[in-house]
Amino acid sequence: MNDDSLGLFAELIERAIADGAVKGLVIASAKRDFVTGADLVSFLSDRRPHVIFEKGRITQTLLRRLETCGKPVCAALNGTALGGGLEIALACHHRVVADLPGVRLGLPEVTLGLLPGAGGTQRLPRLIGLKAAVPLLLEGTHLNVAQALKLGIVDEVVPQDAVLAAATAWVAAQVGPVQQPWDRKGFQLPGEVLTPMAIYNIFAIQTAGITARTHDNLPAPRHILSAVFEGCTSDMETGLKAELRHFVSCVCSAESKNIIRTSFFGVADAAKLKRRPAGVPTMALETVGVTGQGPAALAVARAAAGAGLGVVLPQGQALKEALTAVLQHELACGKLTEDQAAAMGVRLVAAPGWEALAGCPFVLVAAEEGQAVSSEALARVEAAVAPEAVIAVTATDSLPALAATSRRPQGLLGLRWPLAIPGARLAEVARGAQTADAAVAHAMDFVKRLGKVPLVMTDVGGTYVQRVLRAFTDEGRAMAGEGVSPVLIDNLARHAGMPEGPIRMTGADDVAGNLVSGVPQPAGAAEALLKQRLLYAQAIEAVRCLEQGVVESPLDADIGARLGWHFPEHLGGPFGLIDTVGVQDFTAQCRELARHHGERFEPPALLVERAQRNAPFHVT
């Protein structure tokens, strides 16, 4: 959906309504999907409130015209309908959907910090009731065909090749003017009788749930709830006006800008390998080698086997036994089927010697956590593999030293992902001074094959994730040393949007002994200061990493923070935080923190230079 397509859509609708020979309308798509939402690049090119308001008003008016024209309108959903696509379908009087396993229906705008602005917050509750609709809107749930039919979001499910015929047949069968249920006199929301107490219970419970899930860092859920409440206690026209006001507020919020820039566009481009070196053919990869022991070797070998790759483990019988135990545990927990576990077990090959790596185009040399890869281990691998093979070492701190002893440093790089962060999607690909573009490209291919998102960085003084997380955990320990309760520290971190607190993240149970007896715990403004310190410590270290060339751009750093350790979504990353505060205000606040809490908060030269020019790190 963009300005051009909506303009043509409106023209065709008016032509059909005005033509007396047209009995009704069928809205269909010639593409694989129906409509999967708006073109955000086009729609958000100008975020001034009056511009967004006018675009939203035009779309709302168009769909309102469609459903009140008197002629029957049917949506022929041949594929997925998300966001604006489902809003078009909801404005139709009847919905027919293809019986396909991959079809998804939903209003996922909340995941972008937005709300449905084309009537979704008004039509969905009026169609299926408040209790069913509100959770779908607040969670951005994607429904399959069976779920959508059970809820009443669609009316018919037919084979894919019968969708258009079924939609046309429904239109042809209608007699007289057609109205939406909510435009008929005496309409009541479906579901239970909505007494004042019932309405209170629904919205009170959902409000509490929003606070529990988001700590009120994300404004979109509350705007959604307000739009639903204001609309469903009035008529459709009033509800659409309320929705539009809340929609504009969400679009123009800093939180939405941060989420869309980093979590939507940034992560999507990184996952598509948009930064992959050009001109390098994709590596043909069927078998990889994994050497060494420890969590890194175990994690990579497990991921590779799960991705359908053969995994050669030279001198690795112990590693194979550990992997087999992992697969058995996952089987017992229901994470794998017996067939899946068996297939993965077959892919693990414990070989007697290093020569088994000869056929592996990609080899990971792993070290125990906290230890360096030895030059002897690297030499054995280099002697065994083909000249064009890529060798990745997990302990990237040792990469410069290893490159100095390597016989083929152009094929050597670092590869690491945060093992201690559950659900982290990031993999850091660290290039050395002599690493070739081909090696980087092939490492990115490997990472994508394993379901991770690669961040290319330069090996300068440790990895980006390690450095910034260490700043976060060190600040937590410093607070504990000042007498702040570790429980409070971790709770404040979570309230600020972090997935876990610094004390629990490090397993630092010993900090409890650092508490000063009788020291009163902070409250109010003091708690806000503690949250500020935890977040600013990360942002300052991220600036240092950019300044030193560890990461290539502010957006790379923000993507790494979101995928590497789940930095608060509403801030978009450390550089999103700086821009949200304002680079000048952020720099001044850092100086104030340094004055009271130590030189670690002194703003780096790059930050000072940006502040002098009042130049944000992101253009939008």
Disulfide bonds with the S-S distance in Angstrom:
none
